[in-house]
Amino acid sequence: MQPINLPSMGHLNHEARRRLRKLREALGLSRPKFAEILGIPPTTLKNYELGYREIGGGLLLVIANHNELNEHTSWLMTGTNPSPLLVTAADIRQCRQ
């Protein structure tokens, strides 16, 4: 098996935390309310979003199994398959080109 060029763990976590915050904001939720939905303390969510703590697999599993959030899981983890909530008119135009 050939080694592949992967982004660093730090970069991957940075991108995931940006997407987590973007999702929360697109949902129009405060940190405390989103944290309540996720079943975590608001300070933990803040630490994820600000990069003080790495996002663990447990949080991603919670999101993947949440009836209203699971459609965003792939996008949160990889940045691909845009979250339906975050698709803009510009994204649609770009796909049509």
N, CA, C and O atoms as a printed pandas DataFrame, in Angstrom:
     atom_number atom_name residue_name chain_id  residue_number  x_coord  y_coord  z_coord
0              1         N          MET        A               1    0.841   -1.166    0.000
1              2        CA          MET        A               1    0.000    0.000    0.000
2              3         C          MET        A               1    0.894    1.240    0.000
3              4         O          MET        A               1    1.807    1.360    0.817
4              5         N          GLN        A               2    0.624    2.143   -0.910
5              6        CA          GLN        A               2    1.406    3.363   -1.044
6              7         C          GLN        A               2    0.969    4.406   -0.015
7              8         O          GLN        A               2   -0.223    4.553    0.254
8              9         N          PRO        A               3    1.933    5.127    0.560
9             10        CA          PRO        A               3    1.542    6.220    1.456
10            11         C          PRO        A               3    0.853    7.325    0.653
11            12         O          PRO        A               3    1.207    7.581   -0.498
12            13         N          ILE        A               4   -0.114    7.961    1.262
13            14        CA          ILE        A               4   -0.806    9.046    0.578
14            15         C          ILE        A               4   -0.592   10.347    1.331
15            16         O          ILE        A               4   -0.316   10.355    2.531
16            17         N          ASN        A               5   -0.722   11.421    0.616
17            18        CA          ASN        A               5   -0.561   12.743    1.208
18            19         C          ASN        A               5   -1.857   13.169    1.872
19            20         O          ASN        A               5   -2.825   13.508    1.190
20            21         N          LEU        A               6   -1.882   13.154    3.174
21            22        CA          LEU        A               6   -3.065   13.569    3.919
22            23         C          LEU        A               6   -2.772   14.863    4.668
23            24         O          LEU        A               6   -1.635   15.108    5.072
24            25         N          PRO        A               7   -3.793   15.686    4.850
25            26        CA          PRO        A               7   -3.596   16.876    5.684
26            27         C          PRO        A               7   -3.259   16.457    7.114
27            28         O          PRO        A               7   -3.590   15.352    7.544
28            29         N          SER        A               8   -2.606   17.340    7.828
29            30        CA          SER        A               8   -2.256   17.038    9.222
30            31         C          SER        A               8   -3.512   16.960   10.080
31            32         O          SER        A               8   -4.556   17.509    9.727
32            33         N          MET        A               9   -3.396   16.277   11.202
33            34        CA          MET        A               9   -4.515   16.175   12.139
34            35         C          MET        A               9   -4.933   17.565   12.624
35            36         O          MET        A               9   -6.121   17.847   12.785
36            37         N          GLY        A              10   -3.950   18.416   12.852
37            38        CA          GLY        A              10   -4.260   19.775   13.295
38            39         C          GLY        A              10   -5.100   20.525   12.276
39            40         O          GLY        A              10   -6.050   21.223   12.631
40            41         N          HIS        A              11   -4.742   20.376   11.007
41            42        CA          HIS        A              11   -5.501   21.037    9.939
42            43         C          HIS        A              11   -6.911   20.466    9.843
43            44         O          HIS        A              11   -7.882   21.210    9.704
44            45         N          LEU        A              12   -7.016   19.146    9.917
45            46        CA          LEU        A              12   -8.336   18.513    9.837
46            47         C          LEU        A              12   -9.236   18.974   10.978
47            48         O          LEU        A              12  -10.415   19.256   10.766
48            49         N          ASN        A              13   -8.685   19.050   12.182
49            50        CA          ASN        A              13   -9.478   19.490   13.327
50            51         C          ASN        A              13   -9.864   20.960   13.194
51            52         O          ASN        A              13  -10.978   21.348   13.549
52            53         N          HIS        A              14   -8.949   21.771   12.686
53            54        CA          HIS        A              14   -9.246   23.190   12.473
54            55         C          HIS        A              14  -10.431   23.353   11.522
55            56         O          HIS        A              14  -11.339   24.142   11.781
56            57         N          GLU        A              15  -10.416   22.609   10.433
57            58        CA          GLU        A              15  -11.509   22.696    9.460
58            59         C          GLU        A              15  -12.820   22.176   10.051
59            60         O          GLU        A              15  -13.880   22.753    9.807
60            61         N          ALA        A              16  -12.755   21.098   10.822
61            62        CA          ALA        A              16  -13.972   20.537   11.430
62            63         C          ALA        A              16  -14.578   21.519   12.428
63            64         O          ALA        A              16  -15.800   21.662   12.483
64            65         N          ARG        A              17  -13.754   22.190   13.209
65            66        CA          ARG        A              17  -14.297   23.144   14.179
66            67         C          ARG        A              17  -14.916   24.341   13.489
67            68         O          ARG        A              17  -15.913   24.884   13.966
68            69         N          ARG        A              18  -14.335   24.767   12.360
69            70        CA          ARG        A              18  -14.931   25.863   11.580
70            71         C          ARG        A              18  -16.300   25.453   11.046
71            72         O          ARG        A              18  -17.252   26.232   11.085
72            73         N          ARG        A              19  -16.385   24.228   10.549
73            74        CA          ARG        A              19  -17.663   23.747   10.017
74            75         C          ARG        A              19  -18.702   23.576   11.132
75            76         O          ARG        A              19  -19.881   23.864   10.926
76            77         N          LEU        A              20  -18.274   23.112   12.305
77            78        CA          LEU        A              20  -19.202   22.956   13.427
78            79         C          LEU        A              20  -19.818   24.305   13.800
79            80         O          LEU        A              20  -21.027   24.407   14.007
80            81         N          ARG        A              21  -18.991   25.322   13.881
81            82        CA          ARG        A              21  -19.499   26.661   14.207
82            83         C          ARG        A              21  -20.402   27.189   13.092
83            84         O          ARG        A              21  -21.451   27.776   13.356
84            85         N          LYS        A              22  -19.982   26.975   11.850
85            86        CA          LYS        A              22  -20.789   27.431   10.711
86            87         C          LYS        A              22  -22.163   26.765   10.722
87            88         O          LYS        A              22  -23.169   27.414   10.434
88            89         N          LEU        A              23  -22.209   25.490   11.049
89            90        CA          LEU        A              23  -23.481   24.778   11.127
90            91         C          LEU        A              23  -24.355   25.370   12.232
91            92         O          LEU        A              23  -25.535   25.645   12.013
92            93         N          ARG        A              24  -23.786   25.562   13.402
93            94        CA          ARG        A              24  -24.551   26.131   14.521
94            95         C          ARG        A              24  -25.129   27.488   14.145
95            96         O          ARG        A              24  -26.298   27.770   14.409
96            97         N          GLU        A              25  -24.304   28.321   13.531
97            98        CA          GLU        A              25  -24.765   29.655   13.147
98            99         C          GLU        A              25  -25.835   29.580   12.059
99           100         O          GLU        A              25  -26.800   30.344   12.089
100          101         N          ALA        A              26  -25.674   28.669   11.102
101          102        CA          ALA        A              26  -26.674   28.514   10.040
102          103         C          ALA        A              26  -28.008   28.030   10.603
103          104         O          ALA        A              26  -29.068   28.360   10.073
104          105         N          LEU        A              27  -27.951   27.253   11.667
105          106        CA          LEU        A              27  -29.173   26.791   12.330
106          107         C          LEU        A              27  -29.806   27.892   13.182
107          108         O          LEU        A              27  -30.931   27.752   13.662
108          109         N          GLY        A              28  -29.066   28.986   13.361
109          110        CA          GLY        A              28  -29.575   30.097   14.159
110          111         C          GLY        A              28  -29.611   29.800   15.646
111          112         O          GLY        A              28  -30.459   30.316   16.374
112          113         N          LEU        A              29  -28.674   28.954   16.095
113          114        CA          LEU        A              29  -28.665   28.537   17.501
114          115         C          LEU        A              29  -27.521   29.183   18.266
115          116         O          LEU        A              29  -26.424   29.368   17.738
116          117         N          SER        A              30  -27.794   29.520   19.507
117          118        CA          SER        A              30  -26.738   29.988   20.403
118          119         C          SER        A              30  -25.882   28.785   20.798
119          120         O          SER        A              30  -26.288   27.636   20.623
120          121         N          ARG        A              31  -24.709   29.064   21.326
121          122        CA          ARG        A              31  -23.880   27.959   21.817
122          123         C          ARG        A              31  -24.602   27.154   22.887
123          124         O          ARG        A              31  -24.623   25.926   22.812
124          125         N          PRO        A              32  -25.204   27.821   23.899
125          126        CA          PRO        A              32  -25.888   27.031   24.933
126          127         C          PRO        A              32  -27.002   26.142   24.375
127          128         O          PRO        A              32  -27.152   24.999   24.807
128          129         N          LYS        A              33  -27.775   26.648   23.430
129          130        CA          LYS        A              33  -28.881   25.860   22.879
130          131         C          LYS        A              33  -28.344   24.692   22.048
131          132         O          LYS        A              33  -28.848   23.575   22.164
132          133         N          PHE        A              34  -27.331   24.934   21.213
133          134        CA          PHE        A              34  -26.759   23.861   20.398
134          135         C          PHE        A              34  -26.112   22.815   21.298
135          136         O          PHE        A              34  -26.240   21.616   21.052
136          137         N          ALA        A              35  -25.418   23.266   22.339
137          138        CA          ALA        A              35  -24.801   22.334   23.291
138          139         C          ALA        A              35  -25.860   21.469   23.960
139          140         O          ALA        A              35  -25.654   20.272   24.160
140          141         N          GLU        A              36  -26.991   22.074   24.306
141          142        CA          GLU        A              36  -28.093   21.319   24.918
142          143         C          GLU        A              36  -28.593   20.238   23.960
143          144         O          GLU        A              36  -28.830   19.102   24.370
144          145         N          ILE        A              37  -28.751   20.589   22.697
145          146        CA          ILE        A              37  -29.203   19.623   21.690
146          147         C          ILE        A              37  -28.207   18.471   21.569
147          148         O          ILE        A              37  -28.598   17.315   21.410
148          149         N          LEU        A              38  -26.910   18.801   21.647
149          150        CA          LEU        A              38  -25.860   17.788   21.513
150          151         C          LEU        A              38  -25.618   17.014   22.806
151          152         O          LEU        A              38  -24.945   15.983   22.797
152          153         N          GLY        A              39  -26.163   17.507   23.911
153          154        CA          GLY        A              39  -25.970   16.828   25.190
154          155         C          GLY        A              39  -24.593   17.032   25.785
155          156         O          GLY        A              39  -24.072   16.161   26.482
156          157         N          ILE        A              40  -23.997   18.197   25.505
157          158        CA          ILE        A              40  -22.678   18.519   26.051
158          159         C          ILE        A              40  -22.752   19.875   26.750
159          160         O          ILE        A              40  -23.645   20.670   26.458
160          161         N          PRO        A              41  -21.829   20.147   27.664
161          162        CA          PRO        A              41  -21.815   21.458   28.308
162          163         C          PRO        A              41  -21.479   22.563   27.293
163          164         O          PRO        A              41  -20.699   22.332   26.370
164          165         N          PRO        A              42  -22.057   23.751   27.456
165          166        CA          PRO        A              42  -21.745   24.861   26.548
166          167         C          PRO        A              42  -20.253   25.185   26.492
167          168         O          PRO        A              42  -19.742   25.570   25.441
168          169         N          THR        A              43  -19.554   25.032   27.613
169          170        CA          THR        A              43  -18.115   25.310   27.603
170          171         C          THR        A              43  -17.359   24.318   26.732
171          172         O          THR        A              43  -16.350   24.673   26.123
172          173         N          THR        A              44  -17.832   23.084   26.666
173          174        CA          THR        A              44  -17.199   22.088   25.797
174          175         C          THR        A              44  -17.380   22.483   24.341
175          176         O          THR        A              44  -16.433   22.416   23.557
176          177         N          LEU        A              45  -18.586   22.895   23.971
177          178        CA          LEU        A              45  -18.828   23.342   22.596
178          179         C          LEU        A              45  -17.957   24.549   22.273
179          180         O          LEU        A              45  -17.372   24.623   21.193
180          181         N          LYS        A              46  -17.871   25.480   23.191
181          182        CA          LYS        A              46  -17.019   26.659   22.994
182          183         C          LYS        A              46  -15.573   26.231   22.771
183          184         O          LYS        A              46  -14.901   26.752   21.881
184          185         N          ASN        A              47  -15.095   25.286   23.574
185          186        CA          ASN        A              47  -13.722   24.801   23.425
186          187         C          ASN        A              47  -13.500   24.118   22.082
187          188         O          ASN        A              47  -12.423   24.243   21.499
188          189         N          TYR        A              48  -14.500   23.398   21.580
189          190        CA          TYR        A              48  -14.404   22.805   20.243
190          191         C          TYR        A              48  -14.300   23.902   19.192
191          192         O          TYR        A              48  -13.404   23.886   18.348
192          193         N          GLU        A              49  -15.223   24.852   19.254
193          194        CA          GLU        A              49  -15.284   25.896   18.233
194          195         C          GLU        A              49  -14.054   26.789   18.221
195          196         O          GLU        A              49  -13.633   27.252   17.161
196          197         N          LEU        A              50  -13.480   27.033   19.380
197          198        CA          LEU        A              50  -12.319   27.917   19.460
198          199         C          LEU        A              50  -10.992   27.173   19.340
199          200         O          LEU        A              50   -9.928   27.792   19.371
200          201         N          GLY        A              51  -11.050   25.856   19.204
201          202        CA          GLY        A              51   -9.835   25.081   18.994
202          203         C          GLY        A              51   -9.057   24.764   20.248
203          204         O          GLY        A              51   -7.900   24.353   20.166
204          205         N          TYR        A              52   -9.668   24.944   21.418
205          206        CA          TYR        A              52   -8.992   24.606   22.664
206          207         C          TYR        A              52   -9.071   23.116   22.957
207          208         O          TYR        A              52   -8.333   22.593   23.792
208          209         N          ARG        A              53   -9.966   22.447   22.266
209          210        CA          ARG        A              53  -10.178   21.015   22.470
210          211         C          ARG        A              53  -10.492   20.384   21.117
211          212         O          ARG        A              53  -11.248   20.946   20.326
212          213         N          GLU        A              54   -9.912   19.219   20.854
213          214        CA          GLU        A              54  -10.191   18.527   19.598
214          215         C          GLU        A              54  -11.582   17.912   19.628
215          216         O          GLU        A              54  -12.045   17.424   20.659
216          217         N          ILE        A              55  -12.234   17.945   18.477
217          218        CA          ILE        A              55  -13.545   17.323   18.343
218          219         C          ILE        A              55  -13.335   15.817   18.303
219          220         O          ILE        A              55  -12.586   15.316   17.464
220          221         N          GLY        A              56  -13.980   15.103   19.189
221          222        CA          GLY        A              56  -13.818   13.660   19.252
222          223         C          GLY        A              56  -14.853   12.915   18.434
223          224         O          GLY        A              56  -15.855   13.478   17.993
224          225         N          GLY        A              57  -14.585   11.653   18.247
225          226        CA          GLY        A              57  -15.511   10.805   17.510
226          227         C          GLY        A              57  -16.865   10.690   18.176
227          228         O          GLY        A              57  -17.874   10.489   17.500
228          229         N          GLY        A              58  -16.900   10.814   19.499
229          230        CA          GLY        A              58  -18.169   10.723   20.215
230          231         C          GLY        A              58  -19.150   11.803   19.789
231          232         O          GLY        A              58  -20.335   11.530   19.601
232          233         N          LEU        A              59  -18.662   13.028   19.637
233          234        CA          LEU        A              59  -19.536   14.121   19.205
234          235         C          LEU        A              59  -20.043   13.865   17.792
235          236         O          LEU        A              59  -21.216   14.096   17.496
236          237         N          LEU        A              60  -19.167   13.390   16.928
237          238        CA          LEU        A              60  -19.584   13.099   15.553
238          239         C          LEU        A              60  -20.616   11.978   15.518
239          240         O          LEU        A              60  -21.526   12.000   14.689
240          241         N          LEU        A              61  -20.484   10.995   16.415
241          242        CA          LEU        A              61  -21.484    9.927   16.499
242          243         C          LEU        A              61  -22.825   10.461   16.985
243          244         O          LEU        A              61  -23.876   10.041   16.501
244          245         N          VAL        A              62  -22.791   11.383   17.939
245          246        CA          VAL        A              62  -24.036   12.003   18.414
246          247         C          VAL        A              62  -24.726   12.716   17.258
247          248         O          VAL        A              62  -25.932   12.568   17.065
248          249         N          ILE        A              63  -23.965   13.487   16.492
249          250        CA          ILE        A              63  -24.537   14.217   15.356
250          251         C          ILE        A              63  -25.048   13.246   14.301
251          252         O          ILE        A              63  -26.131   13.439   13.747
252          253         N          ALA        A              64  -24.269   12.201   14.021
253          254        CA          ALA        A              64  -24.668   11.212   13.005
254          255         C          ALA        A              64  -25.953   10.491   13.381
255          256         O          ALA        A              64  -26.696   10.054   12.502
256          257         N          ASN        A              65  -26.223   10.361   14.664
257          258        CA          ASN        A              65  -27.415    9.645   15.119
258          259         C          ASN        A              65  -28.573   10.560   15.504
259          260         O          ASN        A              65  -29.622   10.084   15.939
260          261         N          HIS        A              66  -28.391   11.857   15.350
261          262        CA          HIS        A              66  -29.446   12.819   15.682
262          263         C          HIS        A              66  -30.355   12.985   14.463
263          264         O          HIS        A              66  -29.882   13.265   13.362
264          265         N          ASN        A              67  -31.652   12.812   14.667
265          266        CA          ASN        A              67  -32.609   12.856   13.555
266          267         C          ASN        A              67  -32.543   14.123   12.721
267          268         O          ASN        A              67  -32.746   14.070   11.509
268          269         N          GLU        A              68  -32.266   15.256   13.339
269          270        CA          GLU        A              68  -32.274   16.523   12.614
270          271         C          GLU        A              68  -30.889   17.002   12.197
271          272         O          GLU        A              68  -30.777   17.967   11.441
272          273         N          LEU        A              69  -29.841   16.355   12.670
273          274        CA          LEU        A              69  -28.484   16.799   12.354
274          275         C          LEU        A              69  -27.707   15.816   11.490
275          276         O          LEU        A              69  -26.678   16.178   10.919
276          277         N          ASN        A              70  -28.184   14.575   11.387
277          278        CA          ASN        A              70  -27.382   13.537   10.729
278          279         C          ASN        A              70  -27.070   13.836    9.268
279          280         O          ASN        A              70  -26.073   13.337    8.746
280          281         N          GLU        A              71  -27.888   14.631    8.598
281          282        CA          GLU        A              71  -27.621   14.941    7.193
282          283         C          GLU        A              71  -26.376   15.817    7.023
283          284         O          GLU        A              71  -25.890   15.989    5.905
284          285         N          HIS        A              72  -25.865   16.365    8.112
285          286        CA          HIS        A              72  -24.691   17.235    8.056
286          287         C          HIS        A              72  -23.391   16.508    8.408
287          288         O          HIS        A              72  -22.317   17.105    8.334
288          289         N          THR        A              73  -23.470   15.246    8.785
289          290        CA          THR        A              73  -22.307   14.512    9.302
290          291         C          THR        A              73  -21.152   14.455    8.314
291          292         O          THR        A              73  -20.021   14.789    8.667
292          293         N          SER        A              74  -21.420   14.040    7.090
293          294        CA          SER        A              74  -20.351   13.917    6.096
294          295         C          SER        A              74  -19.672   15.260    5.867
295          296         O          SER        A              74  -18.446   15.348    5.802
296          297         N          TRP        A              75  -20.482   16.297    5.745
297          298        CA          TRP        A              75  -19.920   17.631    5.526
298          299         C          TRP        A              75  -19.076   18.069    6.723
299          300         O          TRP        A              75  -18.001   18.642    6.542
300          301         N          LEU        A              76  -19.547   17.809    7.934
301          302        CA          LEU        A              76  -18.774   18.186    9.119
302          303         C          LEU        A              76  -17.420   17.489    9.148
303          304         O          LEU        A              76  -16.415   18.095    9.520
304          305         N          MET        A              77  -17.391   16.228    8.761
305          306        CA          MET        A              77  -16.154   15.451    8.847
306          307         C          MET        A              77  -15.198   15.730    7.698
307          308         O          MET        A              77  -13.984   15.757    7.899
308          309         N          THR        A              78  -15.727   15.937    6.497
309          310        CA          THR        A              78  -14.858   16.010    5.325
310          311         C          THR        A              78  -14.905   17.329    4.570
311          312         O          THR        A              78  -13.981   17.651    3.824
312          313         N          GLY        A              79  -15.965   18.085    4.757
313          314        CA          GLY        A              79  -16.117   19.316    3.988
314          315         C          GLY        A              79  -16.674   19.084    2.600
315          316         O          GLY        A              79  -16.845   20.029    1.831
316          317         N          THR        A              80  -16.961   17.821    2.271
317          318        CA          THR        A              80  -17.544   17.497    0.972
318          319         C          THR        A              80  -19.023   17.184    1.165
319          320         O          THR        A              80  -19.519   17.163    2.292
320          321         N          ASN        A              81  -19.706   16.946    0.088
321          322        CA          ASN        A              81  -21.155   16.706    0.147
322          323         C          ASN        A              81  -21.798   17.802    0.984
323          324         O          ASN        A              81  -22.190   17.571    2.128
324          325         N          PRO        A              82  -21.904   19.000    0.405
325          326        CA          PRO        A              82  -22.354   20.152    1.194
326          327         C          PRO        A              82  -23.600   19.878    2.016
327          328         O          PRO        A              82  -24.530   19.201    1.580
328          329         N          SER        A              83  -23.584   20.419    3.198
329          330        CA          SER        A              83  -24.749   20.349    4.065
330          331         C          SER        A              83  -25.904   21.041    3.355
331          332         O          SER        A              83  -25.737   22.165    2.882
332          333         N          PRO        A              84  -27.072   20.407    3.265
333          334        CA          PRO        A              84  -28.210   21.043    2.585
334          335         C          PRO        A              84  -28.541   22.424    3.148
335          336         O          PRO        A              84  -29.009   23.298    2.418
336          337         N          LEU        A              85  -28.304   22.616    4.415
337          338        CA          LEU        A              85  -28.596   23.881    5.068
338          339         C          LEU        A              85  -27.676   25.000    4.590
339          340         O          LEU        A              85  -28.045   26.174    4.626
340          341         N          LEU        A              86  -26.483   24.630    4.146
341          342        CA          LEU        A              86  -25.467   25.623    3.837
342          343         C          LEU        A              86  -25.241   25.830    2.349
343          344         O          LEU        A              86  -24.355   26.596    1.968
344          345         N          VAL        A              87  -26.009   25.176    1.506
345          346        CA          VAL        A              87  -25.854   25.351    0.068
346          347         C          VAL        A              87  -26.407   26.721   -0.304
347          348         O          VAL        A              87  -27.543   27.060    0.029
348          349         N          THR        A              88  -25.587   27.499   -0.998
349          350        CA          THR        A              88  -25.993   28.842   -1.391
350          351         C          THR        A              88  -26.308   28.879   -2.879
351          352         O          THR        A              88  -26.027   27.927   -3.606
352          353         N          ALA        A              89  -26.884   29.969   -3.319
353          354        CA          ALA        A              89  -27.161   30.154   -4.745
354          355         C          ALA        A              89  -25.861   30.106   -5.541
355          356         O          ALA        A              89  -25.836   29.580   -6.654
356          357         N          ALA        A              90  -24.785   30.647   -4.984
357          358        CA          ALA        A              90  -23.483   30.612   -5.663
358          359         C          ALA        A              90  -23.003   29.174   -5.839
359          360         O          ALA        A              90  -22.430   28.834   -6.875
360          361         N          ASP        A              91  -23.231   28.333   -4.839
361          362        CA          ASP        A              91  -22.855   26.920   -4.945
362          363         C          ASP        A              91  -23.615   26.252   -6.081
363          364         O          ASP        A              91  -23.039   25.483   -6.850
364          365         N          ILE        A              92  -24.896   26.542   -6.187
365          366        CA          ILE        A              92  -25.724   25.942   -7.232
366          367         C          ILE        A              92  -25.246   26.399   -8.599
367          368         O          ILE        A              92  -25.146   25.590   -9.522
368          369         N          ARG        A              93  -24.949   27.693   -8.743
369          370        CA          ARG        A              93  -24.444   28.207  -10.024
370          371         C          ARG        A              93  -23.133   27.529  -10.391
371          372         O          ARG        A              93  -22.923   27.175  -11.551
372          373         N          GLN        A              94  -22.258   27.346   -9.424
373          374        CA          GLN        A              94  -20.966   26.721   -9.683
374          375         C          GLN        A              94  -21.146   25.285  -10.157
375          376         O          GLN        A              94  -20.412   24.835  -11.037
376          377         N          CYS        A              95  -22.094   24.566   -9.601
377          378        CA          CYS        A              95  -22.351   23.184  -10.005
378          379         C          CYS        A              95  -22.889   23.110  -11.429
379          380         O          CYS        A              95  -22.656   22.125  -12.130
380          381         N          ARG        A              96  -23.595   24.127  -11.853
381          382        CA          ARG        A              96  -24.196   24.134  -13.187
382          383         C          ARG        A              96  -23.184   24.441  -14.278
383          384         O          ARG        A              96  -23.443   24.165  -15.449
384          385         N          GLN        A              97  -22.047   25.001  -13.923
385          386        CA          GLN        A              97  -21.037   25.372  -14.926
386          387         C          GLN        A              97  -20.313   24.168  -15.453
387          388         O          GLN        A              97  -19.432   24.299  -16.303
